[in-house]
Amino acid sequence: MLRRKQLSLWFDRIYSVRRGGILTTLFVAVFILVWLKIMQYLSVQFQAETEDFEQLYLLSFVTIIGSVIFLLLLMTIYYRNEVKNEQIRRQAFMLQQQQAYIGSLEQLQQEVRSFRHDYKNIIASLYATADEHKVHETLGFIAGHILNLEHNLEQSIQETTHLSRVKLDEVKGLLLAKLSQAKHARVDFTLEAVKDVSDLYMEITDFIRCLGILLDNAIEAAAGRSDGFIRVALIQDEGRFVLIVRNNYANAPSVSEIWKNGYSTKGDNRGIGLHSYRTIVNRYANVVTETGIEDGCFVQILKSYQERSGR
């Protein structure tokens, strides 16, 4: 089963709907047509010159075997080039995400420094108000400044802590990008990863597409509210991975309609994402999804299970 899946992925890479795959397919098709014409010509010529059909069959057989070997060689060379290009793209992507992660750590360090600096000024102000026996003003100052600073700092530390538990650079990079996107949209984004996340039990490129679709839809829906929020949980168990995306919304989605290609609560044929999401997960027998509305929130759950090698 695993060998057949690997072979299928090999041919998918070779004949993928990309420029390289299309050019390879066209080249193979032209080569086969030319080869057939040459064989037809040789057969006619050989048949006209000799009546030894055994030699004709032998020539045809050798030509076919040689052509197959040549085609396999071309496909192998192309596949190796694709693997190298994919490795280069992945390394570049990982470097980009590492730089983004380092940037978030540097931002957290700057916030800690700023917090320490502000704390000194706040303590000095508190000392002045407390010295004048202004208890109510002092309490108000604490609530409005110190607690707010602590909350912002704690939130930044939590984001960095949970991101550090995501051991897949591609997933971590996408989460960083969506965290930034949510902040620009003034949507409160909370990420939770209690344990290290390292196994998705599905192709990482497919998971990235699914996660991107769910987060884009969640940000768009929550951005329509002044108190918009998104809660994302990544749960890693033995032999199982669970993704939960929960968000509030301004316009209630229709659970029975969202899977249709083109459906969107904003109209204009914009809702392509969830249809693509379902198309991707339907390719996996070990992936289960759940969708619903709970306590005024739209909830999407993706569960993937480790496949047994004997299946």
MARVOLO-802795 format. One record per residue (C-alpha): residue in three letters; x, y, z. Coordinates in pm, whole numbers, padded with zeros to 5 digits, always signed. Layout:
ALAXYZ;...
This chain:
MET+00000+00000+00000;LEU+00280+00237+00096;ARG+00477+00154-00219;ARG+00175+00224-00437;LYS+00119+00554-00259;GLN+00485+00653-00305;LEU+00467+00559-00675;SER+00150+00763-00712;LEU+00316+01064-00547;TRP+00616+01016-00781;PHE+00397+01038-01091;ASP+00201+01326-00937;ARG+00525+01521-00902;ILE+00626+01445-01259;TYR+00289+01530-01413;SER+00188+01803-01172;VAL-00011+02093-01318;ARG+00285+02325-01337;ARG+00493+02455-01620;GLY+00759+02190-01580;GLY+00507+01906-01566;ILE+00322+02031-01873;LEU+00644+02067-02073;THR+00751+01717-01973;THR+00416+01572-02077;LEU+00431+01749-02414;PHE+00786+01629-02470;VAL+00694+01267-02394;ALA+00389+01287-02623;VAL+00595+01430-02911;PHE+00866+01171-02852;ILE+00613+00885-02869;LEU+00458+01022-03190;VAL+00799+01059-03353;TRP+00898+00712-03239;LEU+00579+00560-03386;LYS+00642+00731-03719;ILE+01003+00609-03725;MET+00892+00255-03639;GLN+00629+00266-03911;TYR+00886+00383-04165;LEU+01144+00123-04059;SER+00887-00154-04069;VAL+00784-00066-04424;GLN+01145-00038-04539;PHE+01256-00353-04362;GLN+00956-00549-04485;ALA+01023-00439-04843;GLU+01385-00549-04826;THR+01351-00878-04641;GLU+01102-01147-04561;ASP+01268-01237-04231;PHE+00991-01143-03990;GLU+01187-01270-03686;GLN+01446-00998-03740;LEU+01167-00745-03786;TYR+01007-00848-03456;LEU+01346-00845-03282;LEU+01416-00495-03412;SER+01075-00377-03294;PHE+01125-00533-02950;VAL+01472-00381-02905;THR+01342-00041-03018;ILE+01051-00055-02773;ILE+01276-00156-02481;GLY+01524+00117-02569;SER+01248+00376-02590;VAL+01106+00274-02252;ILE+01450+00294-02090;PHE+01508+00635-02247;LEU+01171+00764-02124;LEU+01233+00631-01773;LEU+01573+00801-01775;LEU+01415+01132-01875;MET+01147+01100-01607;THR+01406+01013-01341;ILE+01622+01314-01433;TYR+01319+01541-01421;TYR+01207+01398-01088;ARG+01551+01449-00931;ASN+01556+01808-01052;GLU+01210+01862-00903;VAL+01325+01715-00570;LYS+01627+01948-00564;ASN+01411+02249-00652;GLU+01161+02152-00384;GLN+01440+02124-00127;ILE+01570+02468-00225;ARG+01220+02618-00199;ARG+01162+02453+00138;GLN+01497+02570+00275;ALA+01422+02925+00161;PHE+01077+02906+00321;MET+01220+02768+00647;LEU+01481+03045+00654;GLN+01209+03304+00602;GLN+00999+03158+00884;GLN+01298+03136+01118;GLN+01367+03502+01052;ALA+01003+03583+01129;TYR+01022+03380+01451;ILE+01344+03553+01553;GLY+01171+03883+01479;SER+00886+03791+01714;LEU+01138+03702+01987;GLU+01316+04034+01935;GLN+00982+04214+01957;LEU+00908+04031+02282;GLN+01249+04130+02417;GLN+01177+04492+02324;GLU+00841+04473+02501;VAL+01009+04340+02815;ARG+01259+04628+02807;SER+00979+04877+02750;PHE+00781+04720+03033;ARG+01075+04753+03273;HIS+01125+05115+03169;ASP+00756+05200+03205;TYR+00738+05020+03537;LYS+00990+05261+03688;ASN+00786+05562+03576;ILE+00463+05402+03695;ILE+00607+05322+04038;ALA+00724+05682+04069;SER+00371+05806+03984;LEU+00216+05559+04228;TYR+00448+05678+04502;ALA+00336+06037+04445;THR-00038+05958+04447;ALA-00011+05719+04740;ASP+00186+05975+04936;GLU-00103+06216+04897;HIS-00347+05948+05028;LYS-00533+05933+04693;VAL-00637+05568+04723;HIS-00903+05571+04449;GLU-00673+05744+04202;THR-00397+05495+04283;LEU-00624+05194+04227;GLY-00750+05343+03901;PHE-00396+05402+03787;ILE-00303+05040+03864;ALA-00603+04907+03673;GLY-00550+05133+03374;HIS-00174+05103+03332;ILE+00005+04825+03519;LEU-00256+04554+03459;ASN-00283+04650+03093;LEU+00094+04634+03049;GLU+00109+04298+03224;HIS-00174+04163+03007;ASN-00003+04267+02684;LEU+00329+04125+02797;GLU+00173+03800+02916;GLN-00012+03761+02585;SER+00311+03808+02388;ILE+00491+03553+02607;GLN+00206+03302+02564;GLU+00211+03345+02186;THR+00585+03281+02175;THR+00560+02984+02414;HIS+00284+02810+02218;LEU+00454+02882+01885;SER+00774+02725+02015;ARG+00583+02398+02062;VAL+00502+02384+01691;LYS+00799+02189+01555;LEU+00698+02214+01189;ASP+00847+02530+01040;GLU+00588+02556+00763;VAL+00302+02547+01012;LYS+00478+02785+01250;GLY+00542+03029+00966;LEU+00178+03028+00856;LEU+00060+03081+01214;LEU+00297+03377+01252;ALA+00163+03528+00930;LYS-00199+03484+01038;LEU-00125+03623+01386;SER+00005+03938+01221;GLN-00290+03948+00980;ALA-00537+03917+01267;LYS-00368+04198+01461;HIS-00393+04428+01158;ALA-00763+04340+01135;ARG-00801+04413+01511;VAL-00903+04055+01580;ASP-00792+03892+01905;PHE-00599+03578+01806;THR-00518+03315+02070;LEU-00307+03008+01995;GLU-00286+02704+02220;ALA-00046+02412+02180;VAL-00009+02224+02508;LYS+00228+01961+02370;ASP+00488+01963+02094;VAL+00328+01935+01750;SER+00538+01730+01509;ASP+00307+01477+01336;LEU+00012+01579+01120;TYR-00061+01236+00966;MET-00126+01399+00629;GLU+00083+01573+00364;ILE+00213+01897+00512;THR+00134+02092+00194;ASP-00230+01980+00214;PHE-00248+02067+00584;ILE-00101+02412+00517;ARG-00371+02473+00256;CYS-00644+02357+00496;LEU-00511+02566+00786;GLY-00475+02872+00565;ILE-00833+02839+00439;LEU-00978+02799+00788;LEU-00780+03091+00932;ASP-00857+03322+00639;ASN-01228+03253+00678;ALA-01209+03296+01056;ILE-01027+03632+01030;GLU-01270+03760+00768;ALA-01572+03658+00977;ALA-01438+03793+01308;ALA-01316+04120+01155;GLY-01677+04224+01107;ARG-01715+04267+01484;SER-01560+04514+01723;ASP-01493+04227+01966;GLY-01385+03974+01702;PHE-01174+03685+01824;ILE-01020+03360+01701;ARG-00916+03066+01916;VAL-00686+02807+01760;ALA-00589+02484+01936;LEU-00333+02230+01815;ILE-00361+01900+02001;GLN-00100+01628+01956;ASP-00181+01285+02097;GLU-00028+00946+02034;GLY-00142+00848+01686;ARG-00374+01147+01650;PHE-00363+01518+01569;VAL-00649+01763+01621;LEU-00689+02118+01489;ILE-00967+02336+01631;VAL-01048+02680+01489;ARG-01315+02875+01675;ASN-01429+03230+01595;ASN-01721+03465+01642;TYR-01883+03634+01345;ALA-02090+03929+01232;ASN-02300+03739+00977;ALA-02419+03392+01073;PRO-02296+03133+00819;SER-02524+02862+00686;VAL-02363+02529+00778;SER-02560+02350+00506;GLU-02452+02600+00237;ILE-02088+02681+00318;TRP-01948+02382+00128;LYS-02093+02494-00203;ASN-01839+02636-00446;GLY-01880+03014-00450;TYR-02080+03046-00127;SER-01992+03346+00092;THR-02172+03545+00359;LYS-02039+03855+00178;GLY-02169+03745-00160;ASP-01995+03817-00492;ASN-01900+03451-00543;ARG-01610+03480-00298;GLY-01655+03156-00102;ILE-01420+02916-00278;GLY-01203+02826+00024;LEU-01421+02584+00219;HIS-01515+02396-00097;SER-01142+02346-00164;TYR-01091+02252+00202;ARG-01345+01971+00177;THR-01197+01854-00154;ILE-00855+01821+00010;VAL-00967+01634+00323;ASN-01187+01399+00122;ARG-00870+01255-00031;TYR-00769+01117+00309;ALA-00937+00814+00462;ASN-00768+00888+00796;VAL-00895+01248+00826;VAL-01227+01343+00986;THR-01376+01693+01000;GLU-01652+01850+01206;THR-01828+02182+01149;GLY-02085+02358+01362;ILE-02204+02663+01551;GLU-02162+02659+01927;ASP-02233+02940+02176;GLY-02240+03200+01900;CYS-01911+03078+01751;PHE-01831+02903+01426;VAL-01624+02591+01502;GLN-01412+02389+01260;ILE-01240+02069+01378;LEU-00994+01859+01178;LYS-00880+01523+01316;SER-00613+01312+01149;TYR-00508+00965+01260;GLN-00191+00768+01208;GLU-00241+00503+00942;ARG-00139+00148+01018;SER+00138+00018+00795;GLY-00051-00305+00736;ARG-00354-00132+00584;
